[in-house]
Each structure stands twice: as C-alpha cells, then as structure tokens.
C-alpha cells in the first residue's frame, strides 16, 4: 500500500466513525443541525479519500498506461469517473 492509499484508508476509517456517530446521534434524538454537521464532515472525508485514490491512480496506473501506449482506455476511465463526480 502506498502513501496515498494509506491516507485514503485513514480518511475512510474516520468517515466511517463519523457516519456511525451520526447514526447514534439520530438514535439519541440529537439536534438536527449537529447531525447534519456530522454528515457534512463525513462527506468531506469521503471526497478527500476519493481524490487520494484518483491521485494514486493517475500517478501509477495512468502513467504506466501512457508508457505502454494504452493511454486511451485510461483517459476514458478518468473521463467516466469525473463525470460521476460532477454529476453529468
């Protein structure tokens, strides 16, 4: 596991904890805005983890594909994932 993957894993584990906390907050009848803030924090970590994974992909998988003249498939993958991120 490389540096980006380790950082992404940590962000995902932290997000998981925040999601569990949000669920517990709902069970406890906590203030809605507090629950919403917990959810927003988890979303931020999920976005961070995704960016780290994509960075790792670009620096390793895509770079390797360009070296081996298999770049068009990797470009299509990146375009596909970016369209999902921006919701198109």
C-alpha positions as CSV (number, residue, x, y, z in Angstrom):
1,X,0.0,0.0,0.0
2,X,1.5,3.4,-1.0
3,X,1.2,6.8,0.7
4,X,-2.0,7.9,-1.0
5,X,-3.7,4.6,-0.3
6,X,-2.7,4.8,3.4
7,X,-4.1,8.3,3.7
8,X,-7.3,7.3,1.8
9,X,-7.7,4.4,4.2
10,X,-7.4,6.6,7.2
11,X,-9.9,9.1,5.8
12,X,-12.3,6.3,5.1
13,X,-12.0,4.9,8.6
14,X,-12.5,8.3,10.1
15,X,-15.6,8.9,7.8
16,X,-16.9,5.5,8.9
17,X,-16.6,6.6,12.5
18,X,-18.4,9.9,11.7
19,X,-21.2,8.0,10.0
20,X,-21.6,5.7,13.0
21,X,-21.6,8.8,15.2
22,X,-24.3,10.4,13.1
23,X,-26.5,7.3,13.3
24,X,-26.0,7.3,17.1
25,X,-26.9,10.9,17.3
26,X,-30.2,10.2,15.4
27,X,-30.9,7.3,17.8
28,X,-30.3,9.7,20.7
29,X,-32.6,12.4,19.3
30,X,-29.8,14.9,19.0
31,X,-30.2,18.3,17.4
32,X,-30.7,18.0,13.6
33,X,-28.1,20.7,12.7
34,X,-25.5,18.8,14.8
35,X,-26.3,15.6,12.9
36,X,-26.1,17.4,9.6
37,X,-22.7,18.8,10.5
38,X,-21.5,15.3,11.3
39,X,-22.7,14.1,7.9
40,X,-21.0,17.0,6.1
41,X,-17.8,16.1,7.9
42,X,-18.1,12.5,6.7
43,X,-18.8,13.7,3.1
44,X,-15.7,15.8,3.2
45,X,-13.5,12.9,4.2
46,X,-15.1,10.7,1.5
47,X,-14.2,13.3,-1.1
48,X,-10.7,13.5,0.3
49,X,-10.3,9.7,0.1
50,X,-11.6,9.7,-3.4
51,X,-9.2,12.4,-4.5
52,X,-6.3,10.5,-2.9
53,X,-7.2,7.3,-4.7
54,X,-7.6,9.1,-8.0
55,X,-4.2,10.8,-7.5
56,X,-2.6,7.4,-6.9
57,X,-4.3,6.0,-10.0
58,X,-3.1,8.9,-12.1
59,X,0.5,8.7,-10.8
60,X,0.8,4.9,-11.2
61,X,-1.8,3.2,-13.4
62,X,-2.3,6.0,-15.9
63,X,1.3,6.9,-16.1
64,X,2.1,3.2,-16.7
65,X,-0.6,3.0,-19.4
66,X,1.0,6.0,-21.2
67,X,4.4,4.3,-21.2
68,X,2.8,1.2,-22.8
69,X,0.7,3.0,-25.4
70,X,-2.6,2.0,-23.7
71,X,-3.5,5.6,-22.8
72,X,-6.9,5.9,-24.5
73,X,-8.5,3.3,-22.1
74,X,-7.2,5.1,-19.1
75,X,-8.3,8.5,-20.4
76,X,-11.8,7.1,-20.9
77,X,-11.8,5.8,-17.3
78,X,-10.8,9.2,-15.9
79,X,-13.5,10.9,-18.0
80,X,-16.1,8.4,-16.8
81,X,-15.2,8.9,-13.1
82,X,-15.0,12.7,-13.5
83,X,-18.5,12.7,-15.0
84,X,-19.7,10.8,-11.9
85,X,-18.1,13.2,-9.6
86,X,-19.6,16.3,-11.2
87,X,-22.9,14.6,-11.7
88,X,-23.2,14.6,-15.5
